[in-house]
Amino acid sequence: MTRVSEIPSGTSDGVWTVMTHTSTYVLDFEEMTLLRAPGVGRNEDQRWEVSELRRDSEDIPLIGVKQCVVGEPAQFWVTAADDPDVRTWRITTPVVDIERIG
């Protein structure tokens, strides 16, 4: 397991965890999925509120990563929950930790 400061935007392999101030994300580039676990690994800073998003704790189709850098909000490009022809962004609270786990 390797901790890094960013996931490069062209990444196309591996399984990664991204911890933000309010949630943990699992990105699987083999399956091209994104899972958000709200509140898991929550940072001690209580100024950040945990929001509920559609399809939390479910794998959703991942198209790619625009930005994922420690200290900045991550931007994930995903397929909409109810229509595979619609694409949308998942923009996170600031990232506090990134780890390649597979």
C-alpha positions in Angstrom: 0.0 0.0 0.0 1.4 3.3 -1.1 0.4 6.8 0.1 0.7 9.5 -2.5 -0.1 13.2 -2.8 -2.1 12.9 -6.0 -3.8 10.6 -8.5 -2.7 11.8 -11.9 -5.5 12.6 -14.3 -4.5 10.0 -16.8 -4.5 7.1 -14.3 -6.0 3.9 -15.7 -5.0 1.1 -13.3 -5.2 0.2 -9.6 -7.5 0.6 -6.7 -7.2 3.7 -4.6 -8.8 5.1 -1.5 -9.2 8.9 -1.2 -10.1 10.3 2.2 -11.6 13.8 2.3 -12.8 15.9 5.3 -16.2 14.2 5.2 -16.0 10.8 3.4 -13.9 8.1 1.9 -13.9 7.2 -1.8 -12.8 4.0 -3.4 -11.7 4.3 -7.0 -11.3 1.0 -8.9 -9.7 1.7 -12.3 -9.9 -2.0 -13.3 -13.7 -2.0 -13.0 -14.0 1.8 -13.6 -16.2 2.4 -10.5 -16.3 5.0 -7.8 -17.8 4.3 -4.3 -18.4 7.0 -1.7 -18.7 6.1 2.0 -20.0 9.2 3.6 -18.7 10.0 7.1 -16.1 7.1 7.0 -12.7 8.4 8.1 -14.2 11.8 8.8 -11.6 14.4 9.7 -11.6 15.8 13.2 -12.5 19.3 11.8 -16.2 19.6 12.6 -16.6 22.6 10.3 -17.3 20.2 7.4 -20.8 18.8 7.2 -21.4 15.3 5.7 -23.8 15.6 2.8 -26.0 12.8 1.5 -25.6 12.1 -2.2 -27.5 9.8 -4.5 -26.1 6.3 -4.6 -23.9 6.7 -1.6 -22.2 3.4 -0.6 -22.9 2.0 -4.2 -20.5 1.5 -7.0 -21.1 4.1 -9.8 -19.5 4.1 -13.2 -16.3 6.1 -13.2 -15.3 7.9 -16.4 -12.1 9.5 -15.0 -10.3 11.8 -12.6 -9.9 15.5 -13.5 -8.1 16.4 -10.2 -7.3 14.5 -7.0 -4.6 16.2 -5.0 -4.1 16.3 -1.2 -5.3 19.7 0.1 -7.7 20.3 -2.8 -11.2 19.2 -3.6 -11.1 16.1 -5.9 -13.1 16.1 -9.2 -14.4 12.8 -10.4 -16.2 12.4 -13.8 -19.0 9.8 -13.4 -22.1 8.6 -15.2 -25.4 9.8 -13.7 -27.2 7.4 -11.5 -30.3 6.9 -13.6 -29.1 7.5 -17.2 -25.8 6.1 -18.5 -25.9 8.7 -21.3 -25.7 11.6 -18.8 -22.3 12.4 -17.3 -21.8 14.5 -14.1 -19.0 15.7 -11.7 -18.5 14.5 -8.2 -16.6 17.3 -6.5 -15.4 16.5 -2.9 -14.4 18.4 0.2 -10.6 18.8 0.4 -8.6 15.6 0.2 -6.6 14.7 3.3 -5.1 11.3 2.2 -4.7 9.2 -0.9 -3.5 5.6 -0.9 -3.1 3.0 -3.6 -4.4 -0.3 -2.2 -4.3 -2.5 -5.2 
